[in-house]
Amino acid sequence: MTHSVQGLTTVVVVHHADAPAKQATVTLCDEHLVSLRRATWAGIDELVGFSAVMECEACASIGSSPAESPADSARYRPRAQHLHWLPTRV
């Protein structure tokens, strides 16, 4: 899995090595995707796609991007403020 699109996060289905039947969908930046590929405790099952509106879940959980300083990480948070639910048609 060598896919990468500049400026987008990657959406993948992953599993823990001890529980391969339990899968989760996560969104990761390129740096965290590389870390996950190297991990022996987890595996990537499927590439779902790429997103311009979803943030890296790992960056969001630690509050910054691994490639940038904490001062630069504030630019990741404003994107989510511009997201709004779309009305559904019944």
N, C-alpha and C positions, 0 to 999 in steps of 0.2 A: 504494500500500500504506500505508494510514493506520491500521492496526489497532494497538491497544495495550490491554493489560490490566494494571491497576495491581498491582504486586507480583510479576508474573510475568516471566520472560525469554521472548524471542521466538525461535523456531527457524525458520531460513530456509536455503534452498539458494542458494549464491552461486557466482560464477565470477570469475576474474581476466580483465580485459579482453583481455589478450594470449592467453588460452587458454580461450575460452568453452566448449569441449567438456569441460574438466576442472572438475567441480563438487564442492563440499564443503558439508556440512551444518554450520552453526554456530549457537550459542546466544548471543544478545546482549541486554543491557539496553537500555532505551529510548534512553539517551544514545549508546551505541555503534551502535545501529541507525540513528539519525539521521546519525551520522558516515559510516557505510557508504553510506547513500543519497546523500550528497553526494560521495562518492569518484568520481573519474574513472577510476581504475585497477581498479575492481571493479563488479560488478552483482549485483542480487538477482534470482534466477530464480523463486523460489516461496516462499510462506509455508507452512511445514509445520504450525505450531501454537504453543502456549504451554506453558511448563513452570514448575511450582512447585518442582521438585527439582533442576533443572540450573542452575548458575551461569553468568553471563556469561563467555564464554571470554576476552574482551578484558580484563575486570576481573581475572580470575584470573591472566592472563599478566603484568599489571603490578602485581598485588597490592593493587589498590584500585579503588573506583568513581570515575568522573570527577566525580561530583556531591558526593562526600564527602571528608573529610580522611583521611589514612592511618591515623589513630587509629581512625576509625569503620569502616575496611575489615575489621577483625578479625571483625566480626559476620557477614561473608559466608562465612568459612571454616568455622565450626562446623556449618553445614547439611550439608556433605558428610560429616561424621563420623557423622551419624545415618543415612546411607544404607547399606543392606545388600543383598546379593544375595539374591534369593528362590530357594528351591529349585525346580528344574524337575521336572516329572513326566514319566517316561519311559513 
